[in-house]
Amino acid sequence: MEWWRNAAIYQVYPRSFADGNGDGIGDLTGLRTRLPHIANLGVDAIWLCPWYPSPWKDGGYDVSDYRDIDPLFGTLAEAEKLIGEAHDLGLRVIIDIVPNHCSDQHPWFRNDLRGRFHFRQSETPPNDWRSRFGGSAWTQLEPGAWYLHLYAAEQPDLNWDNPVVRQEFRDILRFWLDRGVDGFRIDVADGLVKDFTKPDADAPYSDQDSVHEIYRDWRRIADEYDDRVLVGEMWLPDPERFARYLRPDELHTAFNFDFLCCPWDATAFRQVIDATIAAHAPVDAPPTWVLSNHDVTRHVTRYGRENTGFSFADRQHGVPTDRAKGVRRARAAIMLAAALPGGLYVYQGEELGLWEVEDLPDELREDPVWHRSGFTDRGRDGCRVPIPWGDNEKTWLPQPSEWQALSVAAQTGESESMLSHYQRVLQHRKELTGDLTWLELGEDVLAFRRDEFTCVVNFSSRAISLPGTAFLTSTEVEGGQLPPDAAAWIN
Ligand code: GLC
C-alpha cells in the first residue's frame, strides 16, 4: 500500500514536544503519553527530528551516535516501545537521518579518521565555500589541517567518496528499519556529494548528479522491507532538478519548500501549486504541502506581516506582525494545504495557532546561526519553543504567558479553537480524492475542484459569494459570503 502518497504527517521536535520527567525538556516518556493527541488530530504518521545522542550544537543535527537515543530523551528500549505504541494507534513513525555530517564528537572524528571527512592541507581556507550558518565552511583542526563543514564547525561533513561511509549508512538504515521505523526524513539530501574540481560559483556542494546513486542504493534497501519511505529535505531553486530525486527508484517524497516560502497571494500560490504538480507528474511522485517546520518562522507570524513570504536571507525577525490576521490566514492556509492532492506536513504547535517567539532573551538562544552570523540573524529558536499542554510547565525555552490560553487543554473540545479546526480539516481530508481542476471565481480568489469537492480561498479584501453551501469554513460565514482571508470546503 502506497500510504505515503496522500499521508498527513505530524512533525515532532522531541526536545520541545512533551516533557515526561519535569526537567523542562521534551522526552520519549512525554511523547509516548501524548501520542493520543497526535492520533486524535487525524494524521497518518509522525516524523521525529533527531533523537540521537548529540552535543546539541545544532539542535540535535550534530549526531554523535546514529544507533542510540540521547539520554536527555530516554533509551533505545523506550524508543522501540514508542514505535510499537505509535503503530498501535495507527501512526507510522519516520525518523530523521543526518548523512551529510556528524558531530565532531562522533567516534570517527574523535579518532581522527580523516579519510571519512573532507580534510585539506593548506595555509589558508582551501576554497571560498561558505557555511550555511555563516562564516567560512572550513575550520582548522590544527594549523594547516582544514576540514569542511557546510553547517556549524561542530558538524564536519562526511566524505561520501569513501566506501566506508556508504556502508555505515546502509547499516544504520537497516538498524532502524529492523526496529520498525516506517521511513527516514533525509537531512540535506542534496548535499552529500561534493565536486572540488568545479568553480565555487557553481555551488558544487549541492545537487551533484552522482548524489542520485546514493538514493538508488537506499531505495533498494527500503524496498527490502514493506511500506517504508524515504523523504528528502532539499532546498533547490529548480523544480525539475528537485523532481529528479523523486524518480521511481529514488526517494518517495520530499518537502515542498516553494509552497512554504510562498507569500499570501492568490497568484503566487497558484503558480507554486501548478509548478509543483507539473514537476512531480513526470516522475509519478506525489507533491507535498508544508507551511512550517523547525527551521522557519512560524506561519501565523509570517502571514500577519506586510511581506508574507519566507527567506533565510532575511527572516524579518521582529518586523511587526498583525497576529489576528496571521491566525485568520493560518486557519485558511491549512484548508488550502490539506485540500491539495498529495502529502501534508503539520509542524507541532501549528495546530494550536502558535506564533514565532521573537522576544526570547538573546542569552538563551541556542541556534548556531546566531553566533555564526556575527549576531545578526536571530535564527530558529523562536519556532522551537516547547508547545503548551496546559500544566504551567517549566520549559527549556520560556513560553509566552499568552500561550496558556492556547494550550492543548484549553483548546480541547472548544469548537472554535485552532485545534478543533485542525481536527475537522484533517478528518475530512481523508475523504478527498481526484485530481485538481481550477475554477475561476474572480481576482484574488483560489478555487479548485477534486471530484465532487470544491475548495475556495479568498485572498482578496472583499467578501465573495460561495458557489455552494460549505460544510467546513475557516471562519463564520453568513449568507454564503466568504470574508477576506478565509477558506471554505464545499461538497
Ligand atoms: C536541515 C535541518 C536543520 C539543520 C541542518 C543541518 O536543514 O532541518 O535544522 O540545522 O539541516 O543539519
Residues whose N, C-alpha, C, O or C-beta is under 5 A from the ligand:
A	BS01	GLC	D58 Y61 Y151 D187 V188 D295
